[in-house]
Structure formats: structure tokens, C-alpha cells
Amino acid sequence: MFTRTARSSPRFRALRWLTAVLLAVWAVASFGVSYFARALSFVWGDWPFSFWFAAQGCVLLFLGITVVYAVLANRWDSESNRQDLMSGESPPESGAPPAKPVL
């Protein structure tokens, strides 16, 4: 569970901003691109380009958003853990019981 100091940490604030920016990109891709895709009225293969762009391009963008979030969050988390280890602080407890070894 996050403590008051963890919520005010620079890493937590950066993750909140990253989440907000990626949600804004998601909203623009979901509503804006689909709305304006009708103006792209030429044929791409057997399908209209607007259909391909709205249906396939947005799925690829959503996957890209997920990859960007995962990569940046993992990088920031590892940097934060490295700094905690160098300063002698222990990482915050998650409250979960310790994992049992698999036999």
C-alpha cells in the first residue's frame, strides 16, 4: 500500500503524468481519428482506407500505448529501486504474504 511519502514521490508523480498523457492519446485515437477517418475516402486493397485506418491502426496504437507505459514504468521503477539500495532504504512493503517456494 502506498504511504503518504510514496504518493508524493517524483516517480509516482511521473507515473500519474504518463498515465494522463497516454489516456489523452487513447481518447484522441478512439474518438478523434475514428470521426475524421471518413474523410479518407480512397480504396486500399479491397477495403476503404478509412475502415483500415480506424479499425487496424487504432489497435496498433493501443498496443503501442501499452508498450510505452510498460517500458517507462519498469525503467523508472528499476531506477528508483537502485537509488533506494544505494541510499540504504528498503523498498516499501506491499502487504502481501511472502511467496512460498515451488517444489
DRENBA-441472 format. One line per 2 residues: number of its first residue (from 1); their letters; for each residue x, y, z of C-alpha. Coordinates in nm, 3 decimals, padded with zeros to 5 digits. Example, Ala and Ser with C-alpha at 12.3 -4.5 7.8 and 13.67 -1.06 7.14 Angstrom:
<recs>
1 = as = 01.230 -00.450 00.780; 01.367 -00.106 00.714
</recs>
This chain:
<recs>
1 = mf = 00.000 00.000 00.000; 00.125 00.346 -00.082
3 = tr = 00.217 00.569 00.205; 00.189 00.944 00.205
5 = ta = 00.557 00.982 00.115; 00.530 00.731 -00.172
7 = rs = 00.239 00.924 -00.324; 00.435 01.247 -00.321
9 = sp = 00.749 01.093 -00.468; 00.873 01.214 -00.806
11 = rf = 00.833 00.864 -00.952; 00.467 00.846 -00.852
13 = ra = 00.402 01.193 -00.997; 00.578 01.096 -01.320
15 = lr = 00.364 00.782 -01.348; 00.048 00.989 -01.295
17 = wl = 00.153 01.229 -01.573; 00.244 00.940 -01.802
19 = ta = -00.094 00.781 -01.738; -00.275 01.109 -01.807
21 = vl = -00.087 01.169 -02.132; -00.140 00.814 -02.258
23 = la = -00.510 00.831 -02.168; -00.535 01.154 -02.368
25 = vw = -00.368 00.984 -02.666; -00.609 00.692 -02.625
27 = av = -00.911 00.928 -02.621; -00.794 01.115 -02.931
29 = as = -00.730 00.785 -03.112; -01.066 00.641 -03.009
31 = fg = -01.290 00.935 -03.084; -01.099 01.185 -03.298
33 = vs = -00.935 00.956 -03.550; -01.247 00.743 -03.599
35 = yf = -01.458 01.053 -03.655; -01.224 01.210 -03.910
37 = ar = -01.135 00.881 -04.083; -01.444 00.912 -04.302
39 = al = -01.271 01.191 -04.491; -01.003 00.945 -04.609
41 = sf = -01.213 00.801 -04.888; -00.981 00.607 -05.116
43 = vw = -00.956 00.232 -05.164; -00.671 00.032 -05.002
45 = gd = -00.681 -00.317 -05.145; -01.045 -00.424 -05.135
47 = wp = -01.132 -00.208 -04.834; -01.181 00.166 -04.799
49 = fs = -00.875 00.324 -04.637; -01.090 00.485 -04.368
51 = fw = -01.204 00.141 -04.246; -00.848 00.007 -04.237
53 = fa = -00.714 00.315 -04.063; -00.984 00.326 -03.797
55 = aq = -01.005 -00.048 -03.732; -00.645 -00.165 -03.762
57 = gc = -00.444 00.148 -03.695; -00.611 00.218 -03.361
59 = vl = -00.547 -00.136 -03.239; -00.177 -00.094 -03.318
61 = lf = -00.178 00.243 -03.142; -00.337 00.088 -02.831
63 = lg = -00.069 -00.181 -02.827; 00.194 00.089 -02.863
65 = it = 00.047 00.281 -02.568; 00.067 -00.034 -02.355
67 = vv = 00.428 -00.099 -02.454; 00.532 00.262 -02.386
69 = ya = 00.372 00.255 -02.042; 00.528 -00.081 -01.950
71 = vl = 00.878 00.015 -02.067; 00.881 00.356 -01.897
73 = an = 00.723 00.231 -01.573; 00.971 -00.057 -01.549
75 = rw = 01.265 00.174 -01.620; 01.156 00.428 -01.360
77 = ds = 01.087 00.153 -01.107; 01.430 -00.005 -01.153
79 = es = 01.597 00.338 -01.124; 01.401 00.406 -00.807
81 = nr = 01.494 00.067 -00.658; 01.858 00.127 -00.747
83 = qd = 01.853 00.464 -00.573; 01.683 00.309 -00.268
85 = lm = 01.951 00.042 -00.246; 02.229 00.299 -00.277
87 = sg = 02.078 00.516 -00.003; 02.025 00.217 00.228
89 = es = 01.645 00.242 00.232; 01.438 -00.070 00.199
91 = pp = 01.164 -00.078 -00.065; 00.809 -00.021 00.067
93 = es = 00.626 -00.332 00.183; 00.339 -00.443 -00.035
95 = ga = 00.144 -00.606 00.247; 00.128 -00.934 00.057
97 = pp = 00.245 -01.251 00.231; 00.585 -01.383 00.122
99 = ak = 00.578 -01.622 -00.171; 00.615 -01.992 -00.100
101 = pv = 00.897 -02.173 -00.278; 00.785 -02.406 -00.556
103 = l = 00.896 -02.763 -00.507
</recs>
